[in-house]
């Protein structure tokens, strides 16, 4: 399937569909609304994914994933600790949250944006070797995630031609999302 807006399922071209809500642009961010709307289904899918893979989505891991889905912006481990403390009244140790984030990344449920040293939830459950492009909006802080089979092939060819062995294949692109571009024009 090569629908460029496909957002669920196994390895396919996909990107978040951004028919943003411009009518309410001054009161909320369309990234946030989209992220919040996706959260319940994504959390249920994450639990099923873990079950299918024989992984344990423990309460702390789920709580950290919920904290990631509570915002459209990437958050640091310490932001996650603050969010958990606000929700539960208990302040988790940094090592506990870092372990949960490591688990979520390994399970394909979260990504780390290296340029920000921060994390975002991932509802797509990418293959470990699948290249991911993060489109980071410098205005609203939202992050869109996209993959593409042609990009994967081109990147593999480039990597192979250099005899390089990648640990991960991530591209971060910074600029203005469609919503912010439209509302500022």
Beta strands, then each sheet from edge to edge (+ up, - down):
strand 1: 14-15
strand 2: 110-113
strand 3: 118-121
strand 4: 132-137
strand 5: 143-147
strand 6: 170-175
sheet 1: 1+ 5- 4+ 6+
sheet 2: 2+ 3-
end
